[in-house]
Amino acid sequence: MANITLGFPNRIGEATVSGGNYFETMPLPNIQTRAFAQAARTVDRELASTQFVLDFGRRRSLRILALVAHNLSLSARYVWEASNVADFSTLQFSQAFDAWPRLAGGTWDIHALNWLSNNFWLGGYTQEDIDGQTPVSSQVLPQNVLAQYWRCRIFDRTNKDGFIQIGRVFTSEVFLQPRINMKWGATLGYEDSTTVSTALNGAEFFDVREPIRILRFTLGYLSKEEGYAKALELTRRAGISGEVFVIFDPDDTTFAGQRNFIGRLRQLSPLESIQMFAGGSSLTSMAFEIKELR
């Protein structure tokens, strides 16, 4: 298990966006809005339409790239490319990714799958697995990539919707990845704000809401540099409103769809100074609670 990684700040708002073919009422710049429902939607599924370019105006160092609140199908793939020239004639980075993990990229136990299931041969998610929560497809690049122009090309010509829709794009550096991972006892759960009305005869009626992910963990062995320059600085800069992207385990693909998401610090915890008596080193500790954004 690789150490938990937090991405911040989201640079998407700094970019000039272009490319592809999108509905006038659901234009590409909607990927820069924080309201996921205000999405960008392509006019069809052709590759010429299902792509976009980000121009940051100067070279930006990025490592976390994510498509949030999308409708990509289980067989969709996309390519991220980075360049310092607008025509992408020379590339700083190029790699293709599966929108959803498959057997080749995960640790699925094929013996546990029913051969009649839709996912038997690929060993990936089923539609039922991904329904009911905000779809997120995220990637942590092997290292920082410094480039001015970034292009995402989406390959999903069999998408049953007939279009590609994206609610938000997250692009950032790795702000904090501690040398020592979070303490045991981290919890990931759902909060359900569904309201319940009860009739006089006891029958119940539900106004169903989509559950929201809540992650709680403690980084208990931060160096002073990690504590003050990163953890404490994150609370100052992000506050309770800034977007933070959680990569629970950068090496994991199997459960990435469940454990990686865009959220905010629900509360600002203080940085605690602790003493490690064995080596006499002074360390710091901080608890985090991150609530999923919609």
C-alpha positions in Angstrom: 0.0 0.0 0.0 1.4 3.4 -1.1 1.0 6.4 1.2 -2.1 8.5 1.1 -1.8 11.5 -1.3 -3.6 14.8 -1.2 -3.8 17.0 -4.3 -4.1 20.8 -3.9 -4.8 23.3 -5.3 -7.0 22.6 -8.4 -5.4 24.5 -11.3 -8.3 24.0 -13.7 -9.6 27.5 -13.1 -6.4 29.0 -14.4 -6.6 27.3 -17.8 -8.1 28.5 -21.1 -10.1 25.5 -22.4 -10.7 24.7 -26.0 -11.2 21.8 -28.4 -13.8 19.2 -29.0 -17.4 19.8 -30.0 -19.8 20.6 -27.1 -23.4 21.8 -26.9 -23.9 25.5 -26.6 -26.0 25.0 -23.6 -23.5 22.7 -22.0 -20.2 24.2 -23.1 -16.6 23.0 -22.4 -15.9 25.8 -19.8 -18.4 24.0 -17.5 -15.6 21.7 -16.5 -14.2 24.7 -14.6 -17.3 25.3 -12.5 -17.6 23.8 -9.0 -21.2 22.7 -9.5 -20.9 19.2 -11.0 -24.5 19.4 -12.3 -23.4 22.3 -14.6 -21.6 19.9 -16.8 -19.9 19.9 -20.3 -21.5 17.6 -22.9 -20.3 16.7 -26.3 -22.6 16.6 -29.3 -21.7 13.0 -30.1 -19.2 10.2 -29.4 -16.7 10.9 -32.2 -13.1 11.4 -31.1 -13.0 14.9 -32.8 -15.7 15.9 -30.3 -14.7 14.0 -27.2 -11.5 15.9 -26.3 -10.3 19.1 -24.8 -7.1 21.2 -24.4 -6.0 23.1 -21.3 -3.7 26.1 -21.8 -2.3 27.3 -18.5 -0.6 30.3 -20.0 2.7 29.1 -18.7 4.4 25.9 -17.7 2.6 24.2 -14.8 3.8 21.2 -12.9 1.0 18.6 -12.6 0.8 15.1 -11.3 -2.9 14.4 -10.3 -5.4 14.4 -13.2 -9.1 13.5 -12.6 -12.4 13.5 -14.5 -15.2 14.0 -12.0 -19.0 13.3 -12.4 -18.5 11.8 -15.8 -20.6 9.3 -17.8 -17.8 7.3 -19.2 -18.8 3.7 -20.0 -17.1 0.6 -18.5 -15.0 0.1 -21.7 -14.0 3.8 -22.0 -10.3 4.8 -22.3 -8.7 8.2 -22.5 -5.2 9.6 -23.2 -3.6 12.5 -21.3 -0.9 14.4 -23.3 1.3 17.3 -22.2 3.3 19.6 -24.4 5.0 23.0 -24.4 3.8 23.7 -28.0 0.2 24.4 -28.8 0.0 21.8 -31.7 1.4 19.0 -29.5 4.0 18.1 -32.1 6.4 17.3 -29.3 5.2 15.7 -26.1 6.4 15.9 -22.5 4.1 13.2 -21.5 1.6 10.8 -23.1 -0.2 7.8 -21.6 -3.5 6.0 -22.1 -5.7 5.0 -19.1 -8.8 2.9 -18.5 -11.7 5.0 -17.2 -12.6 2.0 -14.9 -10.1 -0.6 -13.7 -10.0 -4.0 -15.4 -8.3 -7.3 -14.6 -5.1 -6.2 -16.3 -4.8 -3.2 -14.1 -6.1 -4.6 -10.8 -6.1 -7.5 -8.4 -9.6 -8.9 -9.1 -10.1 -12.5 -8.1 -11.6 -14.1 -11.3 -12.5 -17.2 -9.3 -14.9 -15.1 -7.2 -16.8 -13.9 -10.3 -19.8 -15.5 -11.9 -19.2 -16.5 -15.5 -22.6 -15.2 -16.4 -21.7 -11.8 -15.0 -21.1 -8.9 -17.5 -17.6 -8.4 -16.0 -16.4 -12.0 -16.0 -14.0 -11.7 -18.9 -12.7 -8.3 -18.0 -12.8 -8.7 -14.2 -13.8 -5.1 -13.7 -16.7 -3.1 -12.3 -20.3 -3.8 -13.3 -22.7 -0.9 -13.9 -24.4 -1.8 -10.6 -21.0 -1.3 -8.9 -20.6 2.3 -10.1 -24.2 3.5 -9.9 -25.2 5.6 -6.9 -22.1 7.6 -6.3 -20.3 10.4 -8.2 -18.1 8.7 -10.9 -14.4 9.7 -10.6 -11.6 8.6 -12.8 -8.2 9.7 -11.4 -4.6 9.2 -12.2 -1.4 9.9 -10.3 1.4 10.3 -12.8 4.8 8.6 -12.0 6.4 12.0 -11.5 5.6 15.7 -11.9 5.2 16.8 -15.5 6.0 20.4 -16.4 4.1 21.7 -19.4 1.9 24.6 -20.6 -0.6 22.6 -22.7 -2.5 19.5 -21.6 -4.9 17.5 -23.8 -7.3 14.8 -22.9 -8.7 12.6 -25.7 -11.6 10.3 -24.7 -12.3 7.0 -26.6 -15.8 5.8 -25.8 -17.7 5.4 -29.1 -20.0 2.7 -27.7 -21.3 4.9 -24.9 -25.0 4.2 -24.7 -25.8 7.9 -23.9 -24.5 9.0 -27.3 -22.4 11.7 -25.8 -19.6 12.3 -23.2 -20.4 14.4 -20.1 -17.9 15.7 -17.5 -18.9 17.7 -14.5 -15.5 18.8 -13.3 -11.8 18.3 -14.1 -9.2 18.3 -11.3 -5.5 19.1 -12.1 -2.9 19.6 -9.4 0.4 18.8 -7.9 0.8 16.4 -5.0 0.6 18.8 -2.1 1.1 16.2 0.7 2.3 12.6 0.6 3.8 11.8 4.0 6.9 9.7 4.4 5.1 7.6 7.0 1.5 6.6 6.0 -1.6 7.4 8.0 -2.2 5.5 11.3 -4.3 2.4 11.4 -8.0 3.1 12.0 -8.7 5.3 9.1 -12.4 5.2 8.2 -14.3 5.6 4.9 -18.0 5.7 5.1 -21.2 7.3 3.6 -23.5 9.9 5.0 -27.1 9.7 3.7 -29.1 12.9 3.9 -32.3 11.1 2.6 -35.3 12.6 4.4 -38.0 10.3 5.8 -41.7 11.2 6.1 -44.1 9.0 8.1 -47.8 8.8 7.4 -50.4 8.5 10.1 -50.7 4.7 9.4 -46.9 4.3 9.9 -46.0 4.0 6.2 -42.7 5.7 5.4 -41.9 7.8 2.3 -38.3 8.8 1.3 -36.9 11.7 -0.5 -33.8 9.8 -1.7 -30.4 11.6 -1.8 -27.1 10.2 -3.1 -24.8 9.2 -0.2 -21.7 11.3 0.4 -18.3 9.8 1.2 -16.6 10.9 4.4 -12.9 9.9 5.0 -11.3 10.3 8.4 -7.7 9.6 9.1 -4.7 10.7 11.1 -1.2 11.5 9.9 0.5 10.7 13.2 4.2 10.7 12.3 4.8 13.9 10.3 8.2 15.5 10.3 8.3 19.2 11.4 8.7 20.1 7.7 5.7 18.0 6.7 3.6 19.2 9.6 4.2 23.0 9.3 5.0 23.4 5.6 2.4 21.0 4.3 -0.3 19.8 6.7 -0.8 23.1 8.6 -0.3 25.1 5.4 -3.1 23.0 3.7 -5.6 24.0 6.4 -4.6 27.6 6.0 -4.8 27.7 2.2 -7.7 25.3 1.6 -9.8 26.2 4.6 -13.2 24.4 4.7 -14.1 25.5 1.2 -11.1 24.7 -1.0 -11.0 21.6 -3.2 -8.8 18.8 -2.0 -8.3 15.5 -4.0 -7.8 12.3 -2.0 -5.8 9.4 -3.5 -6.2 6.8 -0.7 -3.6 4.5 -2.2 -1.7 5.5 -5.4 -0.9 1.9 -6.1 -4.5 0.7 -6.0 -6.6 0.4 -9.1 -9.2 -2.1 -7.9 -10.9 0.2 -5.3 -9.8 3.5 -6.7 -13.3 4.3 -7.8 -14.5 4.0 -4.3 -11.6 5.6 -2.3 -10.4 8.5 -4.6 -12.6 11.5 -4.7 -12.7 15.3 -4.7 -13.7 16.8 -1.4 -13.0 19.5 1.2 -11.7 19.7 4.7 -14.8 19.4 6.9 -13.0 20.9 9.9 -9.6 22.4 10.4 -7.7 20.3 12.9 -4.8 21.7 14.8 -1.2 20.5 14.3 0.0 18.5 17.4 3.6 18.3 18.5 4.7 14.9 19.7 7.9 13.4 21.0 9.3 10.1 19.8 11.5 8.9 22.7 13.3 6.1 20.9 15.2 8.5 18.6 14.6 11.7 20.4 13.0 13.1 17.2 10.3 15.8 17.4 7.4 14.9 15.2 3.9 16.3 14.5 0.5 14.9 14.1 -2.8 16.0 12.5 -6.2 14.5 12.1 -8.2 15.0 8.9 -11.9 14.7 8.0 -12.6 15.1 4.3 -16.1 15.4 2.9 -16.9 14.6 -0.7 -18.0 17.5 -2.9 -20.9 17.4 -5.3 
